[in-house]
Amino acid sequence: MDSQVRVCPFCGEPPGAGVFCESCGRNLSAVEQLPTRAQWDVEHAGPADERPLAERCEEATREFLAAMHAGGDPGAQRFEVTRTSGWGRTHYVQGWLVRPVYREDDADIRQGEFEPGLVLTVEGDYRRLDSEVRGWGQRDFPQFHDTVAPEPIEMPVEGRLIGELAAVRSENGA
């Protein structure tokens, strides 16, 4: 199952179209927003780890990179880097999509309302994934063009990062 699929907060399965979860039958009308599968996995992981979150995120990143490199970097994609020079050359980085760009269905695309995504390069750098709307006035509007920021960012210290890395790892069989 894709790590970004919204799931029932009680059973962890896709809830279906109704107010009641098709898998467990629980009423979801009081739930403000369904968690993603990666969020649900983190919340329902085994016993709590008492170490600081930053330490656990660093360990998850190290383990992820070691496993992926040992397997020959399965699932690594080529991402275009946001242009920073006027020479017209397109630069790319190789890595894994940890968190895609997120847009609300009713978001105003003219205002550029989106939550940036996250990419982990094969070198171990985290990069922000930005999105640009293209195709204004064209028949196939809107087109979303995602690019990776040219500079690395600090590792996000978030509980969901651990689950997202685990989900990418399992999706690629490493």
SVG drawing of the C-alpha trace seen along z (x, -y; Angstrom):
<svg xmlns="http://www.w3.org/2000/svg" viewBox="-22 -34 49 41">
<polyline fill="none" stroke="black" stroke-width="0.4" points="0.0,0.0 1.3,-3.5 2.5,-5.4 0.4,-8.5 -2.9,-6.7 -5.4,-8.0 -6.5,-5.2 -8.9,-4.6 -7.4,-5.7 -8.8,-2.6 -7.8,0.3 -5.2,-1.2 -7.1,-0.2 -8.6,-2.4 -12.0,-3.4 -14.0,-3.5 -16.4,-6.2 -19.0,-6.2 -19.1,-7.6 -18.3,-4.1 -15.1,-2.3 -15.6,0.6 -13.0,2.7 -13.9,2.3 -17.3,0.6 -16.3,-2.3 -18.0,-5.7 -15.5,-8.2 -17.7,-11.3 -16.0,-12.8 -12.5,-12.3 -11.2,-15.7 -8.6,-14.3 -7.7,-10.7 -4.0,-9.8 -1.8,-8.6 -0.6,-5.0 2.9,-6.2 1.5,-8.2 -0.7,-5.3 2.3,-2.9 4.3,-5.3 1.5,-5.7 0.9,-1.9 4.5,-0.8 5.6,1.5 6.8,0.4 7.7,-3.3 11.3,-4.3 12.4,-6.6 15.4,-8.1 15.1,-11.7 13.2,-12.0 16.3,-13.5 18.4,-10.5 15.7,-8.1 15.3,-10.0 19.1,-9.9 19.2,-6.2 16.3,-5.6 18.0,-7.6 21.3,-5.7 19.6,-2.3 17.5,-3.3 20.6,-4.4 22.6,-1.3 19.8,1.0 19.1,-0.8 22.8,-1.0 23.3,2.7 20.4,3.5 21.8,1.3 19.6,-1.8 16.3,-0.3 13.6,-2.8 16.0,-5.8 14.7,-8.4 16.2,-11.3 14.9,-14.6 15.3,-18.0 17.0,-20.6 15.5,-24.2 17.6,-26.3 20.1,-28.5 22.4,-29.5 21.7,-31.4 23.6,-28.9 20.4,-27.0 21.8,-23.6 19.4,-21.4 20.9,-19.7 19.6,-16.5 20.0,-14.6 19.4,-10.9 17.3,-9.9 14.0,-8.7 10.7,-10.5 10.0,-10.3 7.1,-12.7 5.2,-13.9 4.0,-17.5 0.6,-17.8 -2.3,-19.9 -5.7,-20.2 -8.4,-19.4 -9.9,-22.8 -6.6,-24.7 -6.3,-27.8 -3.5,-26.9 -3.2,-30.5 -1.9,-31.3 0.5,-28.3 -1.0,-26.7 0.8,-23.4 2.9,-21.6 6.4,-21.0 7.5,-17.4 10.8,-15.7 13.5,-13.9 16.4,-11.9 19.4,-11.8 21.6,-8.8 24.3,-10.9 22.2,-11.2 21.0,-14.8 17.4,-15.8 16.0,-18.3 12.8,-20.1 10.5,-19.2 8.8,-22.3 6.0,-22.5 5.2,-25.0 1.9,-25.3 2.4,-25.4 0.2,-25.6 -1.8,-28.7 -4.3,-29.4 -3.7,-26.0 -6.1,-23.2 -4.2,-20.8 -4.0,-23.2 -3.0,-22.7 0.3,-20.9 2.4,-20.6 6.2,-20.6 8.0,-19.4 11.7,-20.3 14.2,-19.7 15.7,-22.6 19.4,-23.2 20.6,-23.2 20.2,-20.5 18.0,-21.1 18.3,-19.9 16.9,-16.5 13.3,-16.9 12.9,-15.8 9.3,-14.5 7.8,-11.2 6.3,-10.6 9.8,-10.6 10.6,-7.2 7.4,-5.7 7.8,-7.3 11.4,-5.9 10.2,-2.5 7.3,-2.7 9.7,-3.7 12.1,-0.9 9.3,1.7 7.9,0.4 11.3,1.0 11.9,4.4 15.0,3.5"/>
</svg>
